[in-house]
Amino acid sequence: MFVDKKTKLERLGVCKSCSFYRNFMLLKRPKIERGARCADCKCFLDAKTSLTKEFFGKCPKNKW
């Protein structure tokens, strides 16, 4: 269900260099809406990069 820590960090690195990367941590938003997200699929990246492909852990742009 979950990938190892190294894989997750590699995926986050790819996401941070992507044009669809959005980080809402510093904006004044409700706590539930804060964090790094993908502008394409709207997923929270901390969760998405942790999951295996069988559990929807796949980049919508096939970057990882």
C-alpha positions in Angstrom: 0.0 0.0 0.0 2.9 2.4 0.8 6.2 3.0 -0.9 9.5 3.3 1.0 10.7 6.7 2.2 13.4 7.0 -0.5 10.8 6.5 -3.3 8.5 9.1 -1.7 11.2 11.7 -1.5 12.2 11.1 -5.1 8.6 11.5 -6.2 8.2 14.7 -4.1 11.3 16.1 -5.8 9.8 15.5 -9.2 6.6 17.1 -8.1 8.4 20.2 -6.8 10.0 20.8 -10.2 6.7 20.4 -12.0 4.6 23.3 -13.3 1.5 21.8 -11.7 3.0 22.0 -8.2 1.2 24.3 -5.8 2.1 24.9 -2.1 -0.7 26.4 -0.1 1.1 26.2 3.3 1.8 29.9 3.6 -1.6 31.2 2.4 -4.4 32.0 4.7 -6.7 29.1 4.1 -8.5 26.7 6.4 -6.1 24.2 7.9 -7.7 21.3 5.9 -6.8 23.0 2.6 -3.1 23.7 3.4 -0.2 21.8 2.0 1.4 21.0 -1.3 -1.1 19.9 -4.0 -1.1 19.0 -7.7 -3.0 21.5 -9.8 -3.9 18.8 -12.3 -5.4 16.1 -10.1 -5.9 18.3 -7.0 -4.4 15.6 -4.7 -2.3 16.4 -1.6 1.2 15.4 -2.6 2.3 14.1 0.8 -0.3 11.4 0.6 -0.2 10.8 -3.2 3.6 10.2 -3.3 3.3 7.8 -0.4 1.0 5.3 -2.1 1.7 2.5 -4.5 0.1 2.5 -8.0 -2.4 -0.1 -6.9 -3.7 2.4 -4.4 -3.9 5.4 -6.8 -0.3 6.6 -6.2 0.4 7.5 -9.8 1.3 10.9 -11.3 -1.4 12.0 -13.7 1.3 13.3 -16.1 3.3 10.0 -15.9 6.3 11.8 -14.4 6.7 9.0 -11.8 
